Amino acid sequence: MFPLKDNLRCNSFATVTTWLIVVNILAFFAEVGAIVSGNQAEFFGTFLMVPHTFFTAIASGDPLSILSVTGTVFASMFLHGSFGHIAGNMFFLYVFGKAVENRLGKWNYLTFYLATGIMAALCHAFSEPTSMIPTLGASGAIAGVLGGYLLLWPTATISGFYIAPAPAYVQTKAYWFLVGWFVMQISGVLESIGSVSGGGVALWAHIGGFVGGFIIAGLVKIAVPVTDVCIIPVPDCKTTEVDAKKGKKK
């Protein structure tokens, strides 16, 4: 299912989520510009995280090399492989980021987003420490947002659509959608065992980000168990003609 919106009504505009989307889009334009100008090799070599390069730099102990590869962990969070890649990620961030931002507060949410992105990148790197394949995308950090949303707003309703087997507009509870999404990542990892190609998706980054977001949200919920920054609307009661005559409401 591709999510389009939730039914939460939040107090504040999601400023940080909006700016994260803007920064991702601007970074994508910069990426396209580098490709069009023929500088993609230099651009990707500078900004994309490569697990083998990352661990080699850390092992070297050279401060400049460590600083450089640390920068790629952050930069790669804002770069994407295609228009479809960034469009899908930004929709997920828009749908689920708003409520998590309201719950955590703007600066805490930004820290949360970056922290789960780092967890995702490290989880992927440790899963394939000798890989020379560069990684990019906001999926790991967004997976953290999904993990946080699952714990903070599990009973919200998510609206979206299925493409296969036939197009359909559907609604489901957040916990069904998010648990299903996480199970798909686990299934993808199990299916990739023994595969030569690995599928081209950094599934361990998704898993690491999701688990990280879930844990951090759990700590937040322990510290502040109750909040009214976002509410799940209650359907209005409607009086039917028959019940009105009986003085009853449904």
Secondary structure, DSSP 4 states (H G I P E B T S, - for coil): -EEEEE--EESS--HHHHHHHHHHHHHHHHHHHHHHTT-HHHHHHHHSB-HHHHHHHHHH--HHHHHHHHHHHHHGGG--SSHHHHHHHHHHHHHHHHHHHHHH-HHHHHHHHHHHHHHHHHHHHHHSTT----B--SHHHHHHHHHHHHHHSTT-EEEEEE-SSS-EEEEEEHHHHHHHHHHHHHHHHHHHTT-SSGGGS-HHHHHHHHHHHHHHHHHHHHHS----SEE-PPPPP---HHHHHHT---
